[in-house]
Each structure stands twice: as structure tokens, then as C-alpha cells.
């Protein structure tokens, strides 16, 4: 899934809603440059035990693990 345009919204909660409506996902890779979005997705990941989350920080074109 690609998230675009969740202006002012919580991307973590958006992902949880998407996963609830679309069963069968076992992995989520999340890339973002904003710490707040990464933290929100980290919190969301703690609410589901059957999905593995991989979070990445994008900074100046470089992608690094967020944790």
C-alpha cells in the first residue's frame, strides 16, 4: 500500500484501519522523513500481533532503519 495525502492525519491509525478492512497482510514497510509519523506507526504496530512492521527514516535521500 502507498499512503498519500493523509494531511494532518495519523498515518499509524490509517494503516490500522486499512489492515482491518483488508485482511491477509503480514508485513508493512513504512518509509517517512517525519519522526512524528514514524512514532505514530510504531504505536500502531504495537496494537497488532499478526503483522510485522519495518520502519525506515528517509533523510536527504538516504534510507535508514528508524529503530
N, C-alpha and C positions, 0 to 999 in steps of 0.2 A: 504494500500500500504506500502511496505517497500522500503526505499531508501538505496541502497548500491552502493558505488563506484562513487560518484559524486565528484571525486577528483578535487579540485581546483574550482569546480563549485558552483554556488549559489543555495542552496537547496530550498530557497523560490521561485526562478524563475522556478526551476524544478517542484515543486509542482503546481505552476500556470499553467505550460504547460500541466501537467498531467490532472489537473482538466478540462482544456479547451478541451482536447481530449477525456475525459471520463466523460460525464455529469452524473448528478444524485447524486454525493457525497454531503452530507450536513454537515459532520463532518470530521475534520482532527485532529488526536492526533500526536504530534511531540515530540520525545524524543532525546536529544542530550547532549553531555558534553561540547560542544564548544559554547561560548557566541556569536561568530560571526554568527554561523548557526542559533541560536535561534533568533537573531536580524533580519537576512535575512528573516526568516519565518514570524516573526512578521510584517515586512514591507509588505510581500506578502499578509498576512491576511487582511491588510487594503485595498487591491485592489479588494476584492470580498465580496459582502454583503450577499450572499446566502449560505455561508459555515461558520460554527463555528469552530474556531481553539482553541485547547487546547495545550499549550506548557509546556514542562517539562524539567528541568535540571537534568541530571544524573551526580552524583559526588560520586566517591568511592562506587559505588553500591547502593547509595541512590537516590531515585527519588523524586523530589520536584517540585511544580509548579514554572515555570520560571518567572511568573509575580506577 
